Amino acid sequence: MIGFTITPKRAAYIRRRRLRYTGEVRYSDIDYIKEELRYSHKTFSRLRGLHVVDVTDLSIEEIANDIMESVAYSE
């Protein structure tokens, strides 16, 4: 199992760029994002064996490598 997290500031930046497609105003609101992340982290803490990857400053290749390393390590 893998969980992903990101800083609220980075998530807001990404969401603002996507906003033109969603039409949802709260989608990029920093307080709304912080609330979503609190909920996610609360959920993550209840899941045993969950590997959490902070994707804030990672490329898709780095994320994939981190996941592959965590799978190899857990075997």
PQR file with spaces between the fields and no chain letter, atoms N, CA, C, O and H, PARSE charges and radii, in Angstrom:
ATOM       1  N    MET     1       0.846   -1.181    0.000 -0.4000 1.5000
ATOM       2  CA   MET     1       0.000    0.000    0.000 -0.0000 2.0000
ATOM       3  C    MET     1       0.888    1.240    0.000  0.5500 1.7000
ATOM       4  O    MET     1       1.904    1.303    0.693 -0.5500 1.4000
ATOM       5  N    ILE     2       0.485    2.194   -0.776 -0.4000 1.5000
ATOM       6  CA   ILE     2       1.223    3.442   -0.908 -0.0000 2.0000
ATOM       7  C    ILE     2       0.261    4.600   -0.709  0.5500 1.7000
ATOM       8  O    ILE     2      -0.842    4.611   -1.255 -0.5500 1.4000
ATOM       9  H    ILE     2      -0.340    2.142   -1.339  0.4000 1.0000
ATOM      10  N    GLY     3       0.696    5.574    0.081 -0.4000 1.5000
ATOM      11  CA   GLY     3      -0.061    6.815    0.243 -0.0000 2.0000
ATOM      12  C    GLY     3       0.782    7.965   -0.293  0.5500 1.7000
ATOM      13  O    GLY     3       2.009    7.937   -0.195 -0.5500 1.4000
ATOM      14  H    GLY     3       1.592    5.565    0.524  0.4000 1.0000
ATOM      15  N    PHE     4       0.145    8.945   -0.842 -0.4000 1.5000
ATOM      16  CA   PHE     4       0.865   10.101   -1.374 -0.0000 2.0000
ATOM      17  C    PHE     4       0.476   11.347   -0.597  0.5500 1.7000
ATOM      18  O    PHE     4      -0.685   11.528   -0.230 -0.5500 1.4000
ATOM      19  H    PHE     4      -0.851    8.967   -0.921  0.4000 1.0000
ATOM      20  N    THR     5       1.456   12.199   -0.351 -0.4000 1.5000
ATOM      21  CA   THR     5       1.202   13.476    0.296 -0.0000 2.0000
ATOM      22  C    THR     5       1.977   14.557   -0.443  0.5500 1.7000
ATOM      23  O    THR     5       2.871   14.276   -1.243 -0.5500 1.4000
ATOM      24  H    THR     5       2.400   12.052   -0.648  0.4000 1.0000
ATOM      25  N    ILE     6       1.613   15.791   -0.155 -0.4000 1.5000
ATOM      26  CA   ILE     6       2.209   16.938   -0.833 -0.0000 2.0000
ATOM      27  C    ILE     6       2.028   18.139    0.091  0.5500 1.7000
ATOM      28  O    ILE     6       1.121   18.138    0.924 -0.5500 1.4000
ATOM      29  H    ILE     6       0.887   16.020    0.494  0.4000 1.0000
ATOM      30  N    THR     7       2.859   19.151   -0.035 -0.4000 1.5000
ATOM      31  CA   THR     7       2.655   20.341    0.785 -0.0000 2.0000
ATOM      32  C    THR     7       1.429   21.097    0.269  0.5500 1.7000
ATOM      33  O    THR     7       1.151   21.084   -0.930 -0.5500 1.4000
ATOM      34  H    THR     7       3.596   19.152   -0.712  0.4000 1.0000
ATOM      35  N    PRO     8       0.704   21.747    1.161 -0.5600 1.5000
ATOM      36  CA   PRO     8      -0.478   22.504    0.731  0.2800 2.0000
ATOM      37  C    PRO     8      -0.160   23.559   -0.329  0.5500 1.7000
ATOM      38  O    PRO     8      -0.934   23.762   -1.264 -0.5500 1.4000
ATOM      39  N    LYS     9       0.974   24.220   -0.177 -0.4000 1.5000
ATOM      40  CA   LYS     9       1.350   25.271   -1.120 -0.0000 2.0000
ATOM      41  C    LYS     9       1.546   24.714   -2.532  0.5500 1.7000
ATOM      42  O    LYS     9       1.084   25.305   -3.508 -0.5500 1.4000
ATOM      43  H    LYS     9       1.602   24.055    0.583  0.4000 1.0000
ATOM      44  N    ARG    10       2.228   23.585   -2.632 -0.4000 1.5000
ATOM      45  CA   ARG    10       2.469   22.965   -3.951 -0.0000 2.0000
ATOM      46  C    ARG    10       1.157   22.459   -4.548  0.5500 1.7000
ATOM      47  O    ARG    10       0.913   22.623   -5.743 -0.5500 1.4000
ATOM      48  H    ARG    10       2.603   23.105   -1.840  0.4000 1.0000
ATOM      49  N    ALA    11       0.316   21.846   -3.718 -0.4000 1.5000
ATOM      50  CA   ALA    11      -0.976   21.346   -4.206 -0.0000 2.0000
ATOM      51  C    ALA    11      -1.831   22.501   -4.724  0.5500 1.7000
ATOM      52  O    ALA    11      -2.486   22.377   -5.758 -0.5500 1.4000
ATOM      53  H    ALA    11       0.514   21.713   -2.747  0.4000 1.0000
ATOM      54  N    ALA    12      -1.823   23.624   -4.002 -0.4000 1.5000
ATOM      55  CA   ALA    12      -2.604   24.790   -4.426 -0.0000 2.0000
ATOM      56  C    ALA    12      -2.090   25.303   -5.772  0.5500 1.7000
ATOM      57  O    ALA    12      -2.881   25.657   -6.646 -0.5500 1.4000
ATOM      58  H    ALA    12      -1.291   23.724   -3.161  0.4000 1.0000
ATOM      59  N    TYR    13      -0.777   25.342   -5.937 -0.4000 1.5000
ATOM      60  CA   TYR    13      -0.185   25.795   -7.204 -0.0000 2.0000
ATOM      61  C    TYR    13      -0.655   24.908   -8.365  0.5500 1.7000
ATOM      62  O    TYR    13      -1.091   25.411   -9.400 -0.5500 1.4000
ATOM      63  H    TYR    13      -0.134   25.055   -5.227  0.4000 1.0000
ATOM      64  N    ILE    14      -0.562   23.595   -8.183 -0.4000 1.5000
ATOM      65  CA   ILE    14      -0.977   22.655   -9.229 -0.0000 2.0000
ATOM      66  C    ILE    14      -2.462   22.806   -9.521  0.5500 1.7000
ATOM      67  O    ILE    14      -2.876   22.822  -10.680 -0.5500 1.4000
ATOM      68  H    ILE    14      -0.208   23.186   -7.342  0.4000 1.0000
ATOM      69  N    ARG    15      -3.244   22.914   -8.486 -0.4000 1.5000
ATOM      70  CA   ARG    15      -4.698   23.026   -8.659 -0.0000 2.0000
ATOM      71  C    ARG    15      -5.104   24.335   -9.322  0.5500 1.7000
ATOM      72  O    ARG    15      -6.056   24.364  -10.103 -0.5500 1.4000
ATOM      73  H    ARG    15      -2.907   22.901   -7.544  0.4000 1.0000
ATOM      74  N    ARG    16      -4.391   25.422   -9.019 -0.4000 1.5000
ATOM      75  CA   ARG    16      -4.701   26.698   -9.683 -0.0000 2.0000
ATOM      76  C    ARG    16      -4.491   26.579  -11.188  0.5500 1.7000
ATOM      77  O    ARG    16      -5.242   27.160  -11.971 -0.5500 1.4000
ATOM      78  H    ARG    16      -3.618   25.399   -8.385  0.4000 1.0000
ATOM      79  N    ARG    17      -3.482   25.834  -11.587 -0.4000 1.5000
ATOM      80  CA   ARG    17      -3.222   25.628  -13.009 -0.0000 2.0000
ATOM      81  C    ARG    17      -4.314   24.791  -13.660  0.5500 1.7000
ATOM      82  O    ARG    17      -4.598   24.953  -14.847 -0.5500 1.4000
ATOM      83  H    ARG    17      -2.872   25.362  -10.951  0.4000 1.0000
ATOM      84  N    ARG    18      -4.927   23.897  -12.889 -0.4000 1.5000
ATOM      85  CA   ARG    18      -6.001   23.041  -13.410 -0.0000 2.0000
ATOM      86  C    ARG    18      -7.377   23.676  -13.277  0.5500 1.7000
ATOM      87  O    ARG    18      -8.342   23.191  -13.868 -0.5500 1.4000
ATOM      88  H    ARG    18      -4.697   23.766  -11.925  0.4000 1.0000
ATOM      89  N    LEU    19      -7.475   24.734  -12.523 -0.4000 1.5000
ATOM      90  CA   LEU    19      -8.759   25.326  -12.170 -0.0000 2.0000
ATOM      91  C    LEU    19      -9.633   25.626  -13.381  0.5500 1.7000
ATOM      92  O    LEU    19     -10.856   25.500  -13.308 -0.5500 1.4000
ATOM      93  H    LEU    19      -6.691   25.128  -12.043  0.4000 1.0000
ATOM      94  N    ARG    20      -9.036   26.009  -14.461 -0.4000 1.5000
ATOM      95  CA   ARG    20      -9.830   26.352  -15.648 -0.0000 2.0000
ATOM      96  C    ARG    20     -10.630   25.154  -16.165  0.5500 1.7000
ATOM      97  O    ARG    20     -11.601   25.324  -16.902 -0.5500 1.4000
ATOM      98  H    ARG    20      -8.043   26.111  -14.519  0.4000 1.0000
ATOM      99  N    TYR    21     -10.218   23.943  -15.779 -0.4000 1.5000
ATOM     100  CA   TYR    21     -10.920   22.740  -16.227 -0.0000 2.0000
ATOM     101  C    TYR    21     -11.998   22.279  -15.249  0.5500 1.7000
ATOM     102  O    TYR    21     -12.936   21.584  -15.641 -0.5500 1.4000
ATOM     103  H    TYR    21      -9.429   23.804  -15.181  0.4000 1.0000
ATOM     104  N    THR    22     -11.870   22.659  -13.990 -0.4000 1.5000
ATOM     105  CA   THR    22     -12.769   22.122  -12.973 -0.0000 2.0000
ATOM     106  C    THR    22     -13.981   22.992  -12.704  0.5500 1.7000
ATOM     107  O    THR    22     -15.088   22.484  -12.525 -0.5500 1.4000
ATOM     108  H    THR    22     -11.109   23.224  -13.672  0.4000 1.0000
ATOM     109  N    GLY    23     -13.775   24.314  -12.674 -0.4000 1.5000
ATOM     110  CA   GLY    23     -14.867   25.211  -12.327 -0.0000 2.0000
ATOM     111  C    GLY    23     -15.159   25.238  -10.839  0.5500 1.7000
ATOM     112  O    GLY    23     -16.047   25.970  -10.404 -0.5500 1.4000
ATOM     113  H    GLY    23     -12.876   24.727  -12.820  0.4000 1.0000
ATOM     114  N    GLU    24     -14.441   24.466  -10.055 -0.4000 1.5000
ATOM     115  CA   GLU    24     -14.648   24.390   -8.605 -0.0000 2.0000
ATOM     116  C    GLU    24     -13.732   25.384   -7.908  0.5500 1.7000
ATOM     117  O    GLU    24     -12.510   25.256   -7.986 -0.5500 1.4000
ATOM     118  H    GLU    24     -13.719   23.871  -10.409  0.4000 1.0000
ATOM     119  N    VAL    25     -14.297   26.363   -7.235 -0.4000 1.5000
ATOM     120  CA   VAL    25     -13.516   27.424   -6.602 -0.0000 2.0000
ATOM     121  C    VAL    25     -12.723   26.907   -5.408  0.5500 1.7000
ATOM     122  O    VAL    25     -11.557   27.266   -5.246 -0.5500 1.4000
ATOM     123  H    VAL    25     -15.290   26.467   -7.172  0.4000 1.0000
ATOM     124  N    ARG    26     -13.332   26.073   -4.570 -0.4000 1.5000
ATOM     125  CA   ARG    26     -12.637   25.570   -3.376 -0.0000 2.0000
ATOM     126  C    ARG    26     -11.476   24.648   -3.721  0.5500 1.7000
ATOM     127  O    ARG    26     -10.607   24.408   -2.883 -0.5500 1.4000
ATOM     128  H    ARG    26     -14.279   25.782   -4.701  0.4000 1.0000
ATOM     129  N    TYR    27     -11.452   24.141   -4.914 -0.4000 1.5000
ATOM     130  CA   TYR    27     -10.454   23.176   -5.357 -0.0000 2.0000
ATOM     131  C    TYR    27      -9.024   23.640   -5.086  0.5500 1.7000
ATOM     132  O    TYR    27      -8.176   22.823   -4.728 -0.5500 1.4000
ATOM     133  H    TYR    27     -12.158   24.336   -5.595  0.4000 1.0000
ATOM     134  N    SER    28      -8.743   24.924   -5.248 -0.4000 1.5000
ATOM     135  CA   SER    28      -7.382   25.430   -5.050 -0.0000 2.0000
ATOM     136  C    SER    28      -7.231   26.259   -3.786  0.5500 1.7000
ATOM     137  O    SER    28      -6.180   26.866   -3.580 -0.5500 1.4000
ATOM     138  H    SER    28      -9.433   25.587   -5.538  0.4000 1.0000
ATOM     139  N    ASP    29      -8.246   26.302   -2.934 -0.4000 1.5000
ATOM     140  CA   ASP    29      -8.194   27.055   -1.679 -0.0000 2.0000
ATOM     141  C    ASP    29      -7.253   26.358   -0.699  0.5500 1.7000
ATOM     142  O    ASP    29      -7.420   25.174   -0.408 -0.5500 1.4000
ATOM     143  H    ASP    29      -9.100   25.809   -3.101  0.4000 1.0000
ATOM     144  N    ILE    30      -6.262   27.094   -0.192 -0.4000 1.5000
ATOM     145  CA   ILE    30      -5.230   26.504    0.661 -0.0000 2.0000
ATOM     146  C    ILE    30      -5.816   25.903    1.938  0.5500 1.7000
ATOM     147  O    ILE    30      -5.350   24.854    2.382 -0.5500 1.4000
ATOM     148  H    ILE    30      -6.126   28.056   -0.429  0.4000 1.0000
ATOM     149  N    ASP    31      -6.810   26.529    2.531 -0.4000 1.5000
ATOM     150  CA   ASP    31      -7.424   25.973    3.742 -0.0000 2.0000
ATOM     151  C    ASP    31      -8.163   24.674    3.438  0.5500 1.7000
ATOM     152  O    ASP    31      -8.122   23.736    4.234 -0.5500 1.4000
ATOM     153  H    ASP    31      -7.189   27.381    2.170  0.4000 1.0000
ATOM     154  N    TYR    32      -8.823   24.617    2.316 -0.4000 1.5000
ATOM     155  CA   TYR    32      -9.516   23.399    1.896 -0.0000 2.0000
ATOM     156  C    TYR    32      -8.502   22.273    1.658  0.5500 1.7000
ATOM     157  O    TYR    32      -8.738   21.126    2.038 -0.5500 1.4000
ATOM     158  H    TYR    32      -8.857   25.380    1.670  0.4000 1.0000
ATOM     159  N    ILE    33      -7.399   22.603    1.039 -0.4000 1.5000
ATOM     160  CA   ILE    33      -6.346   21.612    0.792 -0.0000 2.0000
ATOM     161  C    ILE    33      -5.756   21.118    2.106  0.5500 1.7000
ATOM     162  O    ILE    33      -5.522   19.920    2.265 -0.5500 1.4000
ATOM     163  H    ILE    33      -7.207   23.535    0.730  0.4000 1.0000
ATOM     164  N    LYS    34      -5.514   22.023    3.046 -0.4000 1.5000
ATOM     165  CA   LYS    34      -4.992   21.612    4.356 -0.0000 2.0000
ATOM     166  C    LYS    34      -5.956   20.659    5.046  0.5500 1.7000
ATOM     167  O    LYS    34      -5.528   19.695    5.680 -0.5500 1.4000
ATOM     168  H    LYS    34      -5.705   22.996    2.917  0.4000 1.0000
ATOM     169  N    GLU    35      -7.250   20.921    4.927 -0.4000 1.5000
ATOM     170  CA   GLU    35      -8.272   20.043    5.503 -0.0000 2.0000
ATOM     171  C    GLU    35      -8.219   18.658    4.842  0.5500 1.7000
ATOM     172  O    GLU    35      -8.289   17.639    5.530 -0.5500 1.4000
ATOM     173  H    GLU    35      -7.598   21.704    4.411  0.4000 1.0000
ATOM     174  N    GLU    36      -8.097   18.623    3.527 -0.4000 1.5000
ATOM     175  CA   GLU    36      -7.973   17.353    2.807 -0.0000 2.0000
ATOM     176  C    GLU    36      -6.732   16.587    3.254  0.5500 1.7000
ATOM     177  O    GLU    36      -6.788   15.374    3.458 -0.5500 1.4000
ATOM     178  H    GLU    36      -8.040   19.451    2.969  0.4000 1.0000
ATOM     179  N    LEU    37      -5.618   17.289    3.406 -0.4000 1.5000
ATOM     180  CA   LEU    37      -4.368   16.634    3.805 -0.0000 2.0000
ATOM     181  C    LEU    37      -4.440   16.124    5.242  0.5500 1.7000
ATOM     182  O    LEU    37      -3.918   15.048    5.532 -0.5500 1.4000
ATOM     183  H    LEU    37      -5.572   18.274    3.241  0.4000 1.0000
ATOM     184  N    ARG    38      -5.071   16.864    6.143 -0.4000 1.5000
ATOM     185  CA   ARG    38      -5.255   16.384    7.525 -0.0000 2.0000
ATOM     186  C    ARG    38      -6.047   15.075    7.519  0.5500 1.7000
ATOM     187  O    ARG    38      -5.689   14.117    8.204 -0.5500 1.4000
ATOM     188  H    ARG    38      -5.496   17.739    5.907  0.4000 1.0000
ATOM     189  N    TYR    39      -7.115   15.051    6.746 -0.4000 1.5000
ATOM     190  CA   TYR    39      -7.924   13.835    6.646 -0.0000 2.0000
ATOM     191  C    TYR    39      -7.091   12.676    6.088  0.5500 1.7000
ATOM     192  O    TYR    39      -7.151   11.559    6.600 -0.5500 1.4000
ATOM     193  H    TYR    39      -7.406   15.829    6.190  0.4000 1.0000
ATOM     194  N    SER    40      -6.319   12.949    5.041 -0.4000 1.5000
ATOM     195  CA   SER    40      -5.476   11.911    4.442 -0.0000 2.0000
ATOM     196  C    SER    40      -4.474   11.367    5.443  0.5500 1.7000
ATOM     197  O    SER    40      -4.307   10.152    5.557 -0.5500 1.4000
ATOM     198  H    SER    40      -6.270   13.856    4.624  0.4000 1.0000
ATOM     199  N    HIS    41      -3.811   12.248    6.163 -0.4000 1.5000
ATOM     200  CA   HIS    41      -2.791   11.814    7.119 -0.0000 2.0000
ATOM     201  C    HIS    41      -3.416   11.037    8.274  0.5500 1.7000
ATOM     202  O    HIS    41      -2.815   10.093    8.788 -0.5500 1.4000
ATOM     203  H    HIS    41      -3.948   13.235    6.070  0.4000 1.0000
ATOM     204  N    LYS    42      -4.600   11.425    8.674 -0.4000 1.5000
ATOM     205  CA   LYS    42      -5.326   10.683    9.713 -0.0000 2.0000
ATOM     206  C    LYS    42      -5.623    9.270    9.214  0.5500 1.7000
ATOM     207  O    LYS    42      -5.457    8.299    9.952 -0.5500 1.4000
ATOM     208  H    LYS    42      -5.088   12.192    8.257  0.4000 1.0000
ATOM     209  N    THR    43      -6.058    9.162    7.972 -0.4000 1.5000
ATOM     210  CA   THR    43      -6.322    7.858    7.368 -0.0000 2.0000
ATOM     211  C    THR    43      -5.040    7.059    7.241  0.5500 1.7000
ATOM     212  O    THR    43      -5.016    5.870    7.558 -0.5500 1.4000
ATOM     213  H    THR    43      -6.193    9.951    7.373  0.4000 1.0000
ATOM     214  N    PHE    44      -3.981    7.693    6.785 -0.4000 1.5000
ATOM     215  CA   PHE    44      -2.692    7.010    6.642 -0.0000 2.0000
ATOM     216  C    PHE    44      -2.238    6.407    7.973  0.5500 1.7000
ATOM     217  O    PHE    44      -1.734    5.285    8.007 -0.5500 1.4000
ATOM     218  H    PHE    44      -4.001    8.659    6.527  0.4000 1.0000
ATOM     219  N    SER    45      -2.414    7.148    9.058 -0.4000 1.5000
ATOM     220  CA   SER    45      -1.933    6.688   10.362 -0.0000 2.0000
ATOM     221  C    SER    45      -2.668    5.437   10.843  0.5500 1.7000
ATOM     222  O    SER    45      -2.158    4.716   11.701 -0.5500 1.4000
ATOM     223  H    SER    45      -2.824    8.060    9.030  0.4000 1.0000
ATOM     224  N    ARG    46      -3.845    5.174   10.311 -0.4000 1.5000
ATOM     225  CA   ARG    46      -4.622    3.992   10.716 -0.0000 2.0000
ATOM     226  C    ARG    46      -4.292    2.762    9.878  0.5500 1.7000
ATOM     227  O    ARG    46      -4.715    1.658   10.219 -0.5500 1.4000
ATOM     228  H    ARG    46      -4.259    5.759    9.614  0.4000 1.0000
ATOM     229  N    LEU    47      -3.561    2.927    8.809 -0.4000 1.5000
ATOM     230  CA   LEU    47      -3.267    1.814    7.916 -0.0000 2.0000
ATOM     231  C    LEU    47      -1.881    1.254    8.192  0.5500 1.7000
ATOM     232  O    LEU    47      -0.870    1.907    7.931 -0.5500 1.4000
ATOM     233  H    LEU    47      -3.218    3.825    8.532  0.4000 1.0000
ATOM     234  N    ARG    48      -1.846    0.063    8.711 -0.4000 1.5000
ATOM     235  CA   ARG    48      -0.567   -0.592    9.006 -0.0000 2.0000
ATOM     236  C    ARG    48       0.170   -0.936    7.726  0.5500 1.7000
ATOM     237  O    ARG    48      -0.420   -1.420    6.760 -0.5500 1.4000
ATOM     238  H    ARG    48      -2.667   -0.467    8.923  0.4000 1.0000
ATOM     239  N    GLY    49       1.468   -0.680    7.735 -0.4000 1.5000
ATOM     240  CA   GLY    49       2.299   -1.046    6.604 -0.0000 2.0000
ATOM     241  C    GLY    49       2.223   -0.099    5.415  0.5500 1.7000
ATOM     242  O    GLY    49       2.785   -0.378    4.355 -0.5500 1.4000
ATOM     243  H    GLY    49       1.948   -0.287    8.520  0.4000 1.0000
ATOM     244  N    LEU    50       1.535    1.009    5.590 -0.4000 1.5000
ATOM     245  CA   LEU    50       1.406    1.973    4.492 -0.0000 2.0000
ATOM     246  C    LEU    50       2.706    2.747    4.330  0.5500 1.7000
ATOM     247  O    LEU    50       3.236    3.296    5.295 -0.5500 1.4000
ATOM     248  H    LEU    50       1.079    1.236    6.450  0.4000 1.0000
ATOM     249  N    HIS    51       3.208    2.786    3.126 -0.4000 1.5000
ATOM     250  CA   HIS    51       4.388    3.586    2.810 -0.0000 2.0000
ATOM     251  C    HIS    51       3.886    4.908    2.239  0.5500 1.7000
ATOM     252  O    HIS    51       3.180    4.923    1.231 -0.5500 1.4000
ATOM     253  H    HIS    51       2.778    2.340    2.341  0.4000 1.0000
ATOM     254  N    VAL    52       4.250    6.019    2.883 -0.4000 1.5000
ATOM     255  CA   VAL    52       3.797    7.334    2.441 -0.0000 2.0000
ATOM     256  C    VAL    52       4.935    8.022    1.693  0.5500 1.7000
ATOM     257  O    VAL    52       6.061    8.102    2.185 -0.5500 1.4000
ATOM     258  H    VAL    52       4.823    6.006    3.702  0.4000 1.0000
ATOM     259  N    VAL    53       4.623    8.517    0.493 -0.4000 1.5000
ATOM     260  CA   VAL    53       5.594    9.202   -0.344 -0.0000 2.0000
ATOM     261  C    VAL    53       5.189   10.666   -0.440  0.5500 1.7000
ATOM     262  O    VAL    53       4.069   10.985   -0.840 -0.5500 1.4000
ATOM     263  H    VAL    53       3.709    8.452    0.093  0.4000 1.0000
ATOM     264  N    ASP    54       6.106   11.552   -0.071 -0.4000 1.5000
ATOM     265  CA   ASP    54       5.879   12.989   -0.238 -0.0000 2.0000
ATOM     266  C    ASP    54       6.295   13.340   -1.659  0.5500 1.7000
ATOM     267  O    ASP    54       7.477   13.294   -1.999 -0.5500 1.4000
ATOM     268  H    ASP    54       7.015   11.294    0.254  0.4000 1.0000
ATOM     269  N    VAL    55       5.318   13.689   -2.481 -0.4000 1.5000
ATOM     270  CA   VAL    55       5.559   13.933   -3.899 -0.0000 2.0000
ATOM     271  C    VAL    55       5.771   15.412   -4.226  0.5500 1.7000
ATOM     272  O    VAL    55       5.804   15.793   -5.396 -0.5500 1.4000
ATOM     273  H    VAL    55       4.358   13.726   -2.204  0.4000 1.0000
ATOM     274  N    THR    56       5.913   16.230   -3.205 -0.4000 1.5000
ATOM     275  CA   THR    56       6.001   17.684   -3.384 -0.0000 2.0000
ATOM     276  C    THR    56       7.018   18.093   -4.441  0.5500 1.7000
ATOM     277  O    THR    56       6.700   18.871   -5.341 -0.5500 1.4000
ATOM     278  H    THR    56       5.887   15.920   -2.255  0.4000 1.0000
ATOM     279  N    ASP    57       8.216   17.582   -4.340 -0.4000 1.5000
ATOM     280  CA   ASP    57       9.293   18.014   -5.240 -0.0000 2.0000
ATOM     281  C    ASP    57       9.835   16.880   -6.101  0.5500 1.7000
ATOM     282  O    ASP    57      10.982   16.933   -6.546 -0.5500 1.4000
ATOM     283  H    ASP    57       8.474   16.950   -3.610  0.4000 1.0000
ATOM     284  N    LEU    58       9.019   15.854   -6.338 -0.4000 1.5000
ATOM     285  CA   LEU    58       9.498   14.695   -7.075 -0.0000 2.0000
ATOM     286  C    LEU    58       8.907   14.618   -8.469  0.5500 1.7000
ATOM     287  O    LEU    58       7.758   14.996   -8.700 -0.5500 1.4000
ATOM     288  H    LEU    58       8.088   15.811   -5.976  0.4000 1.0000
ATOM     289  N    SER    59       9.712   14.122   -9.388 -0.4000 1.5000
ATOM     290  CA   SER    59       9.218   13.828  -10.737 -0.0000 2.0000
ATOM     291  C    SER    59       8.500   12.483  -10.687  0.5500 1.7000
ATOM     292  O    SER    59       8.629   11.744   -9.712 -0.5500 1.4000
ATOM     293  H    SER    59      10.645   13.815   -9.200  0.4000 1.0000
ATOM     294  N    ILE    60       7.757   12.170  -11.719 -0.4000 1.5000
ATOM     295  CA   ILE    60       7.053   10.893  -11.780 -0.0000 2.0000
ATOM     296  C    ILE    60       8.042    9.727  -11.726  0.5500 1.7000
ATOM     297  O    ILE    60       7.737    8.678  -11.157 -0.5500 1.4000
ATOM     298  H    ILE    60       7.652   12.771  -12.512  0.4000 1.0000
ATOM     299  N    GLU    61       9.217    9.908  -12.314 -0.4000 1.5000
ATOM     300  CA   GLU    61      10.240    8.855  -12.282 -0.0000 2.0000
ATOM     301  C    GLU    61      10.754    8.640  -10.860  0.5500 1.7000
ATOM     302  O    GLU    61      10.961    7.502  -10.437 -0.5500 1.4000
ATOM     303  H    GLU    61       9.464   10.759  -12.776  0.4000 1.0000
ATOM     304  N    GLU    62      10.959    9.728  -10.127 -0.4000 1.5000
ATOM     305  CA   GLU    62      11.424    9.608   -8.747 -0.0000 2.0000
ATOM     306  C    GLU    62      10.364    8.957   -7.857  0.5500 1.7000
ATOM     307  O    GLU    62      10.689    8.174   -6.964 -0.5500 1.4000
ATOM     308  H    GLU    62      10.791   10.652  -10.470  0.4000 1.0000
ATOM     309  N    ILE    63       9.109    9.282   -8.104 -0.4000 1.5000
ATOM     310  CA   ILE    63       8.018    8.667   -7.347 -0.0000 2.0000
ATOM     311  C    ILE    63       7.985    7.165   -7.611  0.5500 1.7000
ATOM     312  O    ILE    63       7.875    6.366   -6.682 -0.5500 1.4000
ATOM     313  H    ILE    63       8.844    9.917   -8.829  0.4000 1.0000
ATOM     314  N    ALA    64       8.081    6.790   -8.879 -0.4000 1.5000
ATOM     315  CA   ALA    64       8.080    5.372   -9.248 -0.0000 2.0000
ATOM     316  C    ALA    64       9.257    4.647   -8.609  0.5500 1.7000
ATOM     317  O    ALA    64       9.094    3.534   -8.108 -0.5500 1.4000
ATOM     318  H    ALA    64       8.171    7.439   -9.634  0.4000 1.0000
ATOM     319  N    ASN    65      10.426    5.250   -8.617 -0.4000 1.5000
ATOM     320  CA   ASN    65      11.611    4.645   -8.012 -0.0000 2.0000
ATOM     321  C    ASN    65      11.411    4.454   -6.513  0.5500 1.7000
ATOM     322  O    ASN    65      11.753    3.403   -5.971 -0.5500 1.4000
ATOM     323  H    ASN    65      10.559    6.154   -9.024  0.4000 1.0000
ATOM     324  N    ASP    66      10.865    5.455   -5.842 -0.4000 1.5000
ATOM     325  CA   ASP    66      10.605    5.360   -4.402 -0.0000 2.0000
ATOM     326  C    ASP    66       9.656    4.203   -4.113  0.5500 1.7000
ATOM     327  O    ASP    66       9.867    3.448   -3.164 -0.5500 1.4000
ATOM     328  H    ASP    66      10.587    6.309   -6.282  0.4000 1.0000
ATOM     329  N    ILE    67       8.616    4.062   -4.923 -0.4000 1.5000
ATOM     330  CA   ILE    67       7.655    2.975   -4.744 -0.0000 2.0000
ATOM     331  C    ILE    67       8.332    1.623   -4.957  0.5500 1.7000
ATOM     332  O    ILE    67       8.152    0.699   -4.164 -0.5500 1.4000
ATOM     333  H    ILE    67       8.444    4.675   -5.694  0.4000 1.0000
ATOM     334  N    MET    68       9.105    1.517   -6.024 -0.4000 1.5000
ATOM     335  CA   MET    68       9.792    0.255   -6.301 -0.0000 2.0000
ATOM     336  C    MET    68      10.765   -0.121   -5.184  0.5500 1.7000
ATOM     337  O    MET    68      10.877   -1.292   -4.821 -0.5500 1.4000
ATOM     338  H    MET    68       9.251    2.268   -6.668  0.4000 1.0000
ATOM     339  N    GLU    69      11.459    0.863   -4.646 -0.4000 1.5000
ATOM     340  CA   GLU    69      12.374    0.605   -3.537 -0.0000 2.0000
ATOM     341  C    GLU    69      11.610    0.150   -2.298  0.5500 1.7000
ATOM     342  O    GLU    69      12.069   -0.743   -1.586 -0.5500 1.4000
ATOM     343  H    GLU    69      11.368    1.814   -4.940  0.4000 1.0000
ATOM     344  N    SER    70      10.465    0.745   -2.035 -0.4000 1.5000
ATOM     345  CA   SER    70       9.692    0.358   -0.843 -0.0000 2.0000
ATOM     346  C    SER    70       9.140   -1.057   -1.002  0.5500 1.7000
ATOM     347  O    SER    70       9.038   -1.795   -0.022 -0.5500 1.4000
ATOM     348  H    SER    70      10.093    1.471   -2.613  0.4000 1.0000
ATOM     349  N    VAL    71       8.781   -1.443   -2.236 -0.4000 1.5000
ATOM     350  CA   VAL    71       8.283   -2.793   -2.480 -0.0000 2.0000
ATOM     351  C    VAL    71       9.421   -3.793   -2.298  0.5500 1.7000
ATOM     352  O    VAL    71       9.239   -4.832   -1.663 -0.5500 1.4000
ATOM     353  H    VAL    71       8.864   -0.843   -3.032  0.4000 1.0000
ATOM     354  N    ALA    72      10.583   -3.486   -2.848 -0.4000 1.5000
ATOM     355  CA   ALA    72      11.733   -4.374   -2.729 -0.0000 2.0000
ATOM     356  C    ALA    72      12.160   -4.520   -1.267  0.5500 1.7000
ATOM     357  O    ALA    72      12.545   -5.605   -0.834 -0.5500 1.4000
ATOM     358  H    ALA    72      10.730   -2.642   -3.364  0.4000 1.0000
ATOM     359  N    TYR    73      12.091   -3.428   -0.517 -0.4000 1.5000
ATOM     360  CA   TYR    73      12.491   -3.438    0.883 -0.0000 2.0000
ATOM     361  C    TYR    73      11.541   -4.260    1.732  0.5500 1.7000
ATOM     362  O    TYR    73      11.964   -4.904    2.692 -0.5500 1.4000
ATOM     363  H    TYR    73      11.778   -2.546   -0.869  0.4000 1.0000
ATOM     364  N    SER    74      10.257   -4.244    1.386 -0.4000 1.5000
ATOM     365  CA   SER    74       9.260   -4.935    2.198 -0.0000 2.0000
ATOM     366  C    SER    74       9.207   -6.434    1.928  0.5500 1.7000
ATOM     367  O    SER    74       8.594   -7.174    2.698 -0.5500 1.4000
ATOM     368  H    SER    74       9.914   -3.721    0.606  0.4000 1.0000
ATOM     369  N    GLU    75       9.835   -6.896    0.852 -0.4000 1.5000
ATOM     370  CA   GLU    75       9.786   -8.331    0.523 -0.0000 2.0000
ATOM     371  C    GLU    75      10.763   -9.128    1.318  0.5500 1.7000
ATOM     372  O    GLU    75      10.842  -10.346    1.156 -0.5500 1.4000
ATOM     373  H    GLU    75      10.333   -6.295    0.227  0.4000 1.0000
